[in-house]
């Protein structure tokens, strides 16, 4: 709200999703793969099994490329995109968890250093020293997850932080441990799904069977742990969140459909993992590819559900997706949204339509474009002046008592008429609301191409 919104025709949220989901796919493998490689090499050393050590060696280069190259670049990409698309939320996360981020970055530096050292010291140091390096890598990588999970889950279920604003209340929120269990399972299943390809390259048939079964074991255990974590996560959600995508009549049917995709993708992955574990010699490349795609689908869809059920908030019951704080609703209603979003106010020439466009820029553009993603023009096309007036008046929040419960009772009643049942409340002076109405109605007018005067 205090900062300009980056205007993208594809939608800023879509860009964040593309960068973030790609990052978590590789970052969770970087964690699970570190554990899998550590276990594989430990078994190889203890059993004097060169095939297992060779498997760990073959996978170590991929671990380096994924963790220190792509993972690092995409991680920076997340910070760039969220800083441009959600500057207020990014500022809130930094100011509330600055020491958490500092600790995470410290662990990431250790992760990168040990990954490079591990790859560079193959057959150059004693086996036990080499094992110490990879276990230290896994510790650093997993500790990054431990910290980041607290901050990510806080955005959906801040819990007592809303009252106390305590660092620890925010980190150890109601969905922290369920989400950590879910992500641990995902790390394990992704490690198995990736590394089974390396195991299948083993030329010796007996050794290949052993290694395929070992990687399939990671898949099965990871799938079971992830399923338990996901179910626990759902159970830990507040009722105001659960009704969005659970039950016989979910408020957002698209999220309910995505949830079914989550469960079916995980079931398919588990069955493929069990097949590879029970009959390792029958494992073939097409089945491994399908399993990997099922793992990606499960993880990506679960992230979509987690992000989707947070709407209309970016930090639930604290900050809406457009950057408006719950605590400042009454003040904005008195002084106006454009008094706070001065960057948008400068674009207005004082006319109702121009002022309305500035209000749209301040309150709506974080989620809606005019003609691109979640098009505002298409959204309001069926609504006439009277209908828009009723919708805007219903969406209007009068005081700072507006919470997710009130949103469920009032907000979606109005926005269901627009087939978009999870918007933030509308705030601002009556003049700004009327100006927004004028701007929305102006979107009904068809564009007329200018024709030069005939001579």
C-alpha positions in Angstrom: 0.0 0.0 0.0 2.9 2.4 0.8 4.7 1.2 -2.4 3.9 1.2 -6.1 2.6 -2.1 -7.4 4.5 -3.8 -10.3 2.0 -4.0 -13.2 2.2 -7.3 -15.1 -0.4 -8.5 -17.7 0.2 -12.1 -16.5 -0.4 -11.1 -12.9 2.2 -10.7 -10.2 0.8 -13.6 -8.2 1.3 -15.9 -11.2 4.9 -14.8 -11.6 5.6 -15.5 -7.9 4.0 -18.9 -8.2 6.2 -19.8 -11.2 9.4 -18.8 -9.5 8.5 -20.1 -6.1 7.2 -23.5 -7.1 10.2 -24.1 -9.4 12.4 -23.1 -6.5 10.8 -25.4 -3.9 11.0 -28.3 -6.3 14.7 -28.1 -6.4 15.3 -26.8 -2.9 13.4 -29.7 -1.3 15.4 -32.2 -3.4 18.6 -30.4 -2.2 17.6 -31.3 1.3 16.3 -34.8 0.7 19.0 -35.5 -1.8 21.6 -34.6 0.8 20.1 -37.0 3.2 19.8 -39.8 0.6 23.4 -39.3 -0.6 24.6 -39.3 3.1 22.8 -42.5 3.8 23.9 -44.2 0.6 27.6 -43.3 1.1 27.4 -44.3 4.8 26.0 -47.7 3.8 28.7 -48.0 1.1 31.5 -47.3 3.6 30.2 -49.6 6.3 29.4 -52.5 3.9 32.5 -51.9 1.8 30.2 -51.6 -1.2 31.8 -49.6 -4.1 28.6 -49.6 -6.1 26.8 -47.6 -3.4 29.7 -45.2 -3.1 29.6 -44.7 -6.9 25.9 -44.0 -6.7 26.6 -41.3 -4.2 29.4 -39.9 -6.4 27.2 -39.9 -9.5 24.5 -37.9 -7.7 26.8 -35.4 -6.0 27.3 -33.3 -9.2 23.6 -33.0 -9.6 23.3 -32.0 -6.0 25.9 -29.3 -6.5 24.1 -27.9 -9.6 20.7 -28.0 -8.0 21.7 -26.6 -4.6 24.4 -24.1 -5.2 23.4 -22.9 -8.7 19.8 -23.2 -9.6 18.5 -23.2 -6.0 20.5 -20.1 -5.2 19.5 -18.2 -8.3 15.8 -19.1 -8.0 15.9 -18.2 -4.3 17.1 -14.7 -5.2 14.4 -14.6 -7.8 11.8 -15.1 -5.2 13.1 -12.1 -3.2 13.1 -10.0 -6.3 9.5 -10.9 -7.4 7.9 -10.7 -3.9 9.7 -7.4 -3.3 8.1 -6.0 -6.5 4.7 -7.6 -6.3 4.1 -7.6 -2.6 6.4 -4.9 -1.1 4.4 -4.3 2.0 4.3 -8.0 2.9 8.0 -8.5 2.1 8.8 -5.6 4.4 6.7 -7.1 7.2 8.4 -10.5 6.9 11.9 -8.9 7.0 11.1 -6.6 10.0 9.4 -9.3 12.0 11.9 -12.1 11.2 15.2 -10.4 10.4 17.1 -12.7 12.8 15.4 -15.7 11.4 16.4 -14.8 7.9 19.9 -14.0 9.1 20.2 -17.5 10.6 18.8 -19.1 7.5 21.3 -17.3 5.3 24.0 -18.4 7.6 22.9 -22.0 7.2 22.7 -21.6 3.4 26.3 -20.4 3.3 27.3 -23.5 5.2 25.2 -25.6 2.8 26.9 -24.2 -0.3 30.4 -24.5 1.2 29.9 -28.1 2.3 28.3 -29.1 -1.0 31.3 -27.7 -3.0 33.8 -29.3 -0.5 32.0 -32.6 -0.7 32.2 -32.8 -4.5 35.8 -31.6 -4.6 37.1 -34.1 -2.0 36.0 -37.4 -3.5 38.8 -39.9 -3.1 41.0 -37.1 -1.6 40.2 -37.5 2.1 39.4 -40.4 4.3 35.9 -41.9 3.9 34.8 -40.9 7.4 35.9 -37.3 6.8 34.0 -37.3 3.5 30.9 -38.6 5.4 31.2 -35.9 8.0 31.1 -33.3 5.2 27.9 -34.6 3.6 26.1 -35.0 6.9 27.1 -31.5 7.8 25.6 -30.4 4.4 22.3 -32.1 5.2 22.2 -30.5 8.7 22.6 -27.0 7.2 20.1 -27.7 4.4 17.5 -29.0 6.8 18.0 -26.2 9.3 17.2 -23.8 6.5 13.9 -25.6 6.0 13.2 -25.6 9.8 13.5 -21.8 9.8 11.7 -21.0 6.5 8.8 -23.3 7.3 8.1 -21.2 10.4 7.9 -18.0 8.4 5.9 -19.4 5.5 3.3 -21.1 7.7 3.0 -17.9 9.8 1.6 -16.2 6.8 -1.4 -18.5 6.8 -1.8 -19.2 10.6 -0.1 -16.5 12.6 -1.9 -17.7 15.7 -1.0 -15.8 18.9 1.4 -13.6 17.0 -1.6 -11.4 16.1 -1.8 -10.4 19.8 1.7 -10.8 21.1 3.8 -10.0 18.0 6.3 -12.4 19.5 9.0 -13.9 17.2 8.5 -17.3 18.7 4.7 -17.2 18.6 5.0 -16.4 14.9 7.5 -19.2 14.2 5.8 -21.9 16.2 2.3 -21.2 14.8 -0.5 -23.8 14.6 0.6 -25.2 11.3 4.3 -25.2 11.9 4.9 -28.8 12.9 2.3 -30.3 10.4 3.9 -28.3 7.6 7.4 -29.3 8.7 6.4 -33.0 8.6 4.8 -32.6 5.2 7.9 -30.9 3.8 10.2 -33.5 5.3 8.2 -36.2 3.5 8.4 -34.2 0.3 12.2 -34.0 0.7 12.4 -37.8 1.0 10.1 -38.6 -1.9 11.7 -36.1 -4.2 15.2 -37.6 -3.3 13.9 -41.1 -4.3 12.2 -39.8 -7.4 15.3 -38.1 -8.6 18.0 -40.5 -7.6 16.3 -43.6 -8.9 17.4 -42.5 -12.4 21.0 -42.6 -11.3 20.4 -46.1 -9.7 19.0 -47.4 -12.9 22.2 -46.5 -14.7 24.2 -49.1 -12.7 25.5 -51.8 -15.2 25.6 -54.6 -12.6 22.2 -56.2 -12.4 22.3 -57.2 -8.7 23.7 -53.9 -7.6 21.1 -52.1 -9.7 18.3 -54.0 -8.0 19.6 -53.1 -4.5 19.9 -49.5 -5.3 16.5 -49.2 -7.1 14.9 -50.7 -4.0 16.8 -48.4 -1.7 15.6 -45.3 -3.7 12.1 -46.7 -3.9 12.2 -47.0 -0.1 12.8 -43.3 0.0 9.8 -42.8 -2.2 7.4 -44.9 -0.2 8.5 -43.6 3.2 8.4 -40.0 1.9 4.9 -40.5 0.5 3.6 -41.9 3.7 5.2 -39.1 5.8 4.0 -36.4 3.4 0.4 -37.9 3.5 0.5 -37.8 7.3 1.8 -34.3 7.4 -0.8 -33.1 4.9 -3.7 -34.5 6.8 -2.4 -33.1 10.0 -2.0 -29.7 8.3 -5.6 -29.7 7.1 -6.7 -30.6 10.6 -4.7 -27.8 12.1 -6.3 -25.1 10.0 -8.9 -22.7 11.5 -12.4 -23.4 10.5 -12.6 -20.1 8.6 -9.9 -21.5 6.3 -11.2 -25.1 6.1 -14.6 -24.0 4.7 -12.8 -22.5 1.7 -11.9 -25.9 0.2 -13.2 -28.7 2.5 -16.7 -30.1 3.1 -19.6 -30.8 0.8 -20.0 -27.1 -0.3 -16.6 -25.4 -0.3 -16.6 -21.7 -0.8 -13.9 -21.9 -3.5 -14.6 -25.1 -5.6 -11.4 -24.7 -7.6 -9.3 -25.2 -4.5 -11.4 -28.2 -3.6 -10.6 -29.7 -7.0 -6.9 -28.9 -6.5 -7.0 -30.7 -3.2 -8.3 -33.8 -5.0 -5.4 -33.5 -7.4 -3.0 -33.4 -4.4 -4.4 -36.7 -3.0 -4.6 -38.6 -6.3 -1.1 -37.5 -7.4 0.3 -38.7 -4.1 -1.6 -42.0 -4.3 -0.2 -42.6 -7.8 3.3 -41.8 -6.7 3.0 -44.2 -3.7 1.8 -47.0 -5.9 4.7 -46.5 -8.4 7.1 -46.4 -5.5 5.7 -49.7 -4.0 6.0 -51.3 -7.4 9.7 -50.3 -7.7 10.3 -51.4 -4.1 8.7 -54.9 -4.5 9.9 -55.6 -8.0 13.1 -53.5 -8.5 14.3 -55.4 -11.6 11.1 -54.5 -13.4 11.6 -50.7 -12.9 11.8 -48.9 -16.3 12.5 -45.3 -17.4 8.8 -44.6 -18.3 7.6 -45.5 -14.8 10.3 -43.5 -13.2 9.4 -40.5 -15.3 5.7 -40.8 -14.4 6.6 -41.1 -10.8 8.6 -37.9 -10.9 5.8 -36.1 -12.7 3.4 -37.3 -10.0 5.7 -36.0 -7.3 5.9 -32.6 -9.0 2.1 -32.5 -9.4 1.5 -33.4 -5.7 4.0 -30.8 -4.5 2.9 -28.1 -6.9 -0.8 -28.6 -6.2 -0.3 -28.7 -2.4 1.5 -25.3 -2.7 -1.4 -24.0 -4.7 -3.8 -25.0 -2.0 -1.7 -23.5 0.7 -1.4 -20.2 -1.1 -5.0 -20.2 -2.2 -6.6 -20.7 1.2 -4.7 -17.6 2.5 -6.8 -15.3 0.4 -7.9 -12.5 0.8 -4.9 -12.1 3.1 -1.2 -12.2 2.5 -0.7 -12.5 6.3 -4.0 -13.8 7.6 -6.0 -11.5 9.9 -3.2 -8.9 9.7 -2.5 -7.8 6.1 -4.7 -8.2 3.0 -3.3 -9.2 -0.3 -3.4 -5.5 -1.5 -1.2 -4.4 1.5 -4.0 -2.9 3.6 -3.6 -3.7 7.3 -6.7 -4.8 9.2 -5.7 -2.3 11.9 -5.8 0.7 9.6 -9.2 0.2 8.0 -10.9 2.8 10.1 -8.2 5.4 9.5 -8.2 4.8 5.7 -12.0 5.2 5.7 -11.6 8.6 7.4 -8.7 10.0 5.4 -9.0 8.0 2.1 -7.0 5.3 0.5 -5.2 7.9 -1.8 -3.9 9.7 1.3 -1.9 6.6 2.1 -1.1 5.4 -1.4 0.4 8.7 -2.6 2.1 7.1 -5.5 -1.4 6.2 -6.9 -2.9 9.6 -6.0 -0.4 11.4 -8.2 -1.9 9.7 -11.3 -5.3 11.3 -10.7 -6.3 14.5 -12.4 -9.3 15.0 -10.1 -12.0 13.6 -12.4 -14.2 10.7 -11.0 -12.9 8.1 -13.6 -9.3 9.2 -13.1 -9.6 9.1 -9.3 -11.3 5.7 -9.6 -8.4 4.4 -11.6 -6.1 5.5 -8.9 -8.2 3.7 -6.3 -8.1 0.6 -8.5 -4.3 0.9 -8.7 -4.1 1.2 -4.9 -6.6 -1.5 -3.8 -7.2 -3.9 -6.7 -4.1 -4.1 -8.9 -2.2 -6.4 -6.6 -4.6 -9.2 -7.8 -6.3 -7.9 -10.9 -5.2 -6.6 -14.2 -7.5 -4.7 -16.5 -7.4 -7.1 -19.5 -4.9 -9.8 -18.6 -4.8 -12.2 -15.6 -8.0 -12.1 -13.5 -9.3 -9.3 -15.8 -11.2 -6.6 -14.1 -13.0 -5.7 -17.3 -14.4 -9.3 -17.7 -15.1 -9.5 -13.9 -17.5 -6.4 -13.9 -18.8 -6.9 -17.4 -22.2 -8.3 -16.3 -22.7 -5.7 -13.6 -24.8 -2.5 -14.1 -24.5 0.6 -12.0 -27.0 -0.6 -9.4 -25.4 -4.0 -9.0 -22.0 -2.5 -8.7 -23.3 -0.1 -6.1 -24.7 -3.0 -4.0 -21.5 -5.0 -4.3 -19.2 -2.1 -3.4 -21.3 -1.2 -0.4 -21.4 -4.8 0.8 -17.6 -5.1 0.4 -17.0 -1.8 2.3 -15.4 -2.4 5.7 -16.5 0.2 8.3 -14.0 -0.5 11.1 -10.9 -2.5 12.2 -13.0 -5.4 13.4 -12.9 -6.9 9.9 -11.4 -10.4 10.3 -11.5 -13.6 8.3 -14.7 -14.6 10.0 -16.5 -11.4 9.0 -15.1 -11.9 5.5 -16.7 -15.3 5.3 -20.0 -14.0 6.5 -20.2 -10.8 4.3 -17.5 -10.5 1.8 -18.1 -13.6 -0.3 -21.8 -12.9 -0.4 -21.2 -9.9 -2.5 -18.3 -11.1 -4.6 -20.0 -14.4 -5.5 -22.1 -12.2 -7.8 -18.8 -11.6 -9.6 -17.8 -15.2 -9.4 -14.8 -14.2 -7.3 -15.5 -15.1 -3.7 -12.4 -14.0 -1.9 -11.6 -10.3 -2.2 -10.2 -7.9 0.5 -12.6 -5.4 1.9 -13.2 -2.1 0.1 -11.8 0.9 2.1 -11.7 4.6 1.5 -13.9 7.7 1.6 -17.4 7.7 0.1 -16.0 9.9 -2.7 -13.3 7.4 -3.5 -15.8 4.5 -3.6 -18.0 6.5 -6.0 -15.0 7.2 -8.1 -14.1 3.5 -8.2 -17.6 2.8 -9.3 -17.3 5.3 -12.1 -14.1 3.8 -13.3 -15.5 0.2 -13.3 -18.5 1.4 -15.3 -16.1 3.1 -17.8 -14.6 -0.4 -18.5 -18.0 -1.4 -20.0 -17.5 1.0 -22.9 -16.1 -0.7 -26.0 -12.8 0.6 -27.3 -13.3 2.7 -30.5 -10.4 3.0 -32.9 -9.6 6.5 -33.9 -10.2 7.2 -37.5 -8.4 10.2 -39.1 -10.6 12.9 -40.6 -11.3 12.5 -44.3 -10.2 15.4 -46.5 
